[in-house]
Amino acid sequence: MKKAVYPGSFDPLTNGHLNIIRRASTIFDEVTVAIGRNPEKKTLFSVSERIQLLQCCTTELKNVTIKSYQGLTADFVRSEHTNIVIRGTRNSRDFVYEQEIANLNNLLDADIETMLLFANRDYELISSSMVKEINRFDGDVRQFVPDQVFKALKEKNHEKN
């Protein structure tokens, strides 16, 4: 049985992330979407909110599990009894960054393999940072995120005002 871990902050979850999750779920028997917890990082959504949003958006994917972790990704991957890390890449800048992270993970554990899934053209301009920036100015991010995330973003905006 082949299992993989797709780590990220998913703050917020985008259609690009969801596309990677769906594609990975057709390649692997099990996919763990792993939300990295970094207490030093200011996030828009709490870890529990991100878990709920990811669960809502992946209910039809029976081989996908949502978890959170703190610490090194390499340690979490080992704890999941796999050696495969899934990452999405949109452009050459992402590729260089992902290559550096893959090399670092490989230094920490020589058995770890990183599998890059290239973004579909429809999603290559989408990033969580871009979504947050547009949303901050009350722009319409509906085309970039799943419906549940769009509603959650609107609720956050309402709480802010």
Rosetta blueprint (number, residue, H / E / L):
1 M L
2 K L
3 K E
4 A E
5 V E
6 Y E
7 P E
8 G E
9 S L
10 F L
11 D L
12 P L
13 L L
14 T L
15 N H
16 G H
17 H H
18 L H
19 N H
20 I H
21 I H
22 R H
23 R H
24 A H
25 S H
26 T H
27 I H
28 F L
29 D L
30 E E
31 V E
32 T E
33 V E
34 A E
35 I E
36 G E
37 R L
38 N L
39 P L
40 E L
41 K L
42 K L
43 T L
44 L L
45 F L
46 S L
47 V H
48 S H
49 E H
50 R H
51 I H
52 Q H
53 L H
54 L H
55 Q H
56 C H
57 C H
58 T L
59 T L
60 E L
61 L L
62 K L
63 N L
64 V E
65 T E
66 I E
67 K E
68 S E
69 Y E
70 Q L
71 G L
72 L L
73 T H
74 A H
75 D H
76 F H
77 V H
78 R H
79 S H
80 E L
81 H L
82 T L
83 N L
84 I E
85 V E
86 I E
87 R E
88 G E
89 T E
90 R L
91 N L
92 S H
93 R H
94 D H
95 F H
96 V H
97 Y H
98 E H
99 Q H
100 E H
101 I H
102 A H
103 N H
104 L H
105 N H
106 N H
107 L H
108 L H
109 D L
110 A L
111 D L
112 I L
113 E E
114 T E
115 M E
116 L E
117 L E
118 F E
119 A L
120 N L
121 R H
122 D H
123 Y H
124 E L
125 L L
126 I L
127 S L
128 S H
129 S H
130 M H
131 V H
132 K H
133 E H
134 I H
135 N H
136 R H
137 F L
138 D L
139 G L
140 D L
141 V L
142 R L
143 Q L
144 F L
145 V L
146 P L
147 D H
148 Q H
149 V H
150 F H
151 K H
152 A H
153 L H
154 K H
155 E H
156 K H
157 N H
158 H H
159 E H
160 K H
161 N L
